[in-house]
Amino acid sequence: MMHTLYRPHAPLDKFVDFFWVSSGYVAQTPRERVLPSGSQSLIVPLGALPLRVYSSDQTDEATELRGAIVTGARSSPLTIAAVAGPTAGIDFKPGGARVFFDVPCNEFAEQVISLDAIWGASAHSLRERIMEASSPRERLRLLEEHLLHLLHRLRRPVEPAPALRAALAAFEEPDLTSVAEVNRRTGRSPKRLLALFREEVGLSPKTYWRVRRFQAALLDVEQGALRGAALAAEHGYFDQAHFLREFRSLAGSSPREYLATRVEGTDHVAVSG
């Protein structure tokens, strides 16, 4: 699979982690599990439709979606039918999607929705232009230009709230001990921080912290740098058993199973059946 990534410059670098285009991918299993990251994504399938989203690995009942989609911030894995053909997309930074969708992020947290429902006809037009593009670089440019156009239409400076930036940075610290500490650093009461996170991120501060800690541990699992109790301690889990329970809850598998089934270059794992 050819996977092309592009990290934007200012002003989009405040909101977007990276743009991506993939091609030449042949799925090894009929379904894939997408792991939670604490942020939102925009996905533009350029091949066969519809996309199918399952409520679990075990069910055959699926929601079908046509065209581009938005995946809200999630606290659990998402099972999808493996996507055939080329795909383009945007991985937003945590808290970075709100400005482009003009919808509180908690309204589509834990969900996958059609981009048409948010952007209307422009979503369909964007997908058509990306499909007609002659190269991955051109597809990336079209995605970037569309977001820049949306920013310019606001006609005002747009910055993530300072309290949100401070809280997001705090939750990346491996030695953070509690959400209460984030409340103290930001000067926000628990109620006000909760409201800010639900609107701008889509998850509660506690749930967001749980997912981001899992993501940090996942990186160490992939690199093989730490194992067992040392890995659990490094990322603030009570013990190895606590880490394994959390990993299975958020990845849908054990670390060993994850390494055997992950789809290289993505946050997906292959699901048999």
N, C-alpha and C positions, 0 to 999 in steps of 0.2 A: 504494500500500500504506500502510495506517495502522500505524505502529509506535509503541507506547507503552512507555516505559522508566520504571523507578522504582528509585532508589538508596536502600537501606534505612538506617535509623539504628541506633544501638547497641541490642543487642549484635551484630546481624547484619552491620553494616558491616565487621566484622573479617574476615568470611568470604565475603561476597557482593559482587560488583562491581555487578550490577544484575539486577532482574527485568524481564521483557519480555513483551509480548503483541503479536502481529501479526494483521492481518486484511485482507481485500480484496486479497491478493497473487495475481497471475496470472503464473506462470512463463513466461519467454520461450523457454526451452529445456527438453528433457526431463530434463536432469541439471544438478546444480550441484556445484561443488568448494568444500569448506569448508576455509579456511586454518588452519594450526596457530597456537595462541595461547599455549601453555604452561600452560593451565589446563583445567578440566573444565566441562562444561555438562550441565544437565538439560533435556530437551526434551519437551514434552507436546503431541503433535499432536491437534487437536480435530476434524479432518476425516476423510477416507478413510484406511483402513489396508489393507495393511501399509506400513511404511516399507521402502525398499530401499537397501541399502548395497553399493557396488561396490568391488572390490579395486583397480580402476584406471579411468581414463576409457575405455580401449579394450575392456574385457571386457563381455560381456552377462550374466555370472554374478553373481547378487546374493544377499546374505543378507537375509531378510525378517524384520522385527521388528514386533510388535504392541504398542500401548500406548505409555506413556512410555519414554524411553530416557535413558541416560547415555553421554556421549562422554568417554572418557578423554583425558588429556593426550597430545598427538601431536607427532611430529617431522616429519610429512609431511602433505600435503593428504588430505582424505577426500572421496570422490565419492559422492553420494547422488542418488536420484531426487528431482526437485523436489517439495516438499511442497505438496499442495493444501489449501486451506481455512485456517481460523484455527489459530494455534499459540501456545503459551505456553512460557515457559522461565526458567531461571536461569543466569546466567553467574557462576560462582564466581571469586573471586580466586585467583591461584596459591597453592596450599597450603591453600585454604579449604574444600575439599569433604570432606576426610578425616573430620572430626568428624561429618558427617551420614550417611556411608555405613558407618562402622565397618569398613572394608576397606582394607588398604594400597593406595595409589593405583597402585602398579606392577602390581597384579593385573589392572587393566583399562586400563592405558596402551596407546595405539595401537589401542584397540578401541571398538566401540559395543555396549552390552549393554542388555538389557531392565531397566527399573527394578524390575520384579517380582522379579528375581533377587536384589535387594538389600533391598527394602522389603516384599516379599511382597504380601499382599492390600491393604495400605494404598496401594500405588501405583495399583492399579485404582480404589479408592475416591476417591483424590485426583483422578484424571482425570475421573471421572464428575461430581464436584462442580464442577470447573472448566468442564466442558462445559455444565452447567446454569446457570452464572452469567450474570447479565443484562447485564454490562458489562465492558469491559477492566479498569476499576478493581477490580471485584469479583474478577476472576480473579487480579489481582496480590495482592489481600489474602489470598486463599486460599493462594497459594504462600507468602507471608510467614508466615502463621499456622502452616502446617505445619512450616516450619523452626524457628520459635520453639518449637513443641511438642516437637520433637526435642531442642532445646537444653535445655529445662526438664527433660526426662526424665533427663538426665545427672546432675542433682542435684549438680553441682560446677562451679566456674569453669572455663571452657575458654579457653585462650589459645594461639595459635600459639607454638611454642618461640622464645625470644629469638634463638637462633642462626639459625633459619629466617627470622625477620623481617629480621635483619641481612643475611643472604645475599641474600634477595629484593630488598632495597633496593639492595644493591651491584650486582646484575646489571642494574639500571635505569640505572646511571651510564654516560654515553657514553664517558668516558675510562678505564673499567676496562680493564686490560691482560691479566689472566689469572685463572683460577680459583684459582691459588695465592694471589693477593692476598686472595680471599674466605676461604680457609682461615686466613690469618693474622689477618684481622679478626675472625673468629668464634671462633678458638681451636680449631677442629675440624680433625682430621687429614683428609687426602683420603678415607680409607676411611669415617670417621664422617660426613663431609658427604655422601658418596655415598649411604650408607644412609639418612640423614635425608631427602634429596631423593627418593629412590625411594619411600619410604613415604608422605611427606606431599605430594609434587608429582606423582610418577609418572615423571619423567624424571631423567636424570643432571644434575649441575650444568652440565657442558659443553654438553649438548644443550639444556637450558633456556635458557642464555645465548644460544645460537645463535638459538633461536626468538624470544626477546624482542628481540634486536638487529634481527632481521628485522621484527618488528612495529613497532619504532620507525622504521625506514627506510620501512616501508609508509605510515605516517602522513605522512611528508614527500613521498612519491610522490603521495599523494592530494591534498595541499595544493599541490603544485607549487612548494614553497619552494626546493628544491635539485635540481640535476640532475647527472647524469654523475659525474665525478671528485669534485666537491664533496660530493655526497651520500654517495658511498662513504667519503670521508675523515671526514665528520661522524660516521659510525656505526662507525668502526673497522675497515673492510675494507681489505685490503692495497692494492687498486687497483680501478678500475672493472670490470675483467674478473672479479675475485673477487666483487664485489657482484652482478654479473649472473648468475654461476653459482649463487650462493647464492639469489638471488631466484627463479630458475627452478626450483631444487630444492624450495623451500618453497612457492612459489605455483603451480607447474606452468605458468608462462608468463613472458614478459618483462614489465617494468613497463608498456610501451606496451599490450600485450595485456591486462594486468590492468585498466588504466584503461578500456579499451573494453568489458570484459565484466563488471565487478563489479556486484553487485546492491546498489543503494543502501540504506544503513541496516543492512547485514549484513556478515558476514565471508565471504560467498559470492561466487563468480564463476560465470557461466553457462557451461555446457559443451555444445557442439553434438554431435549424433550420438546 
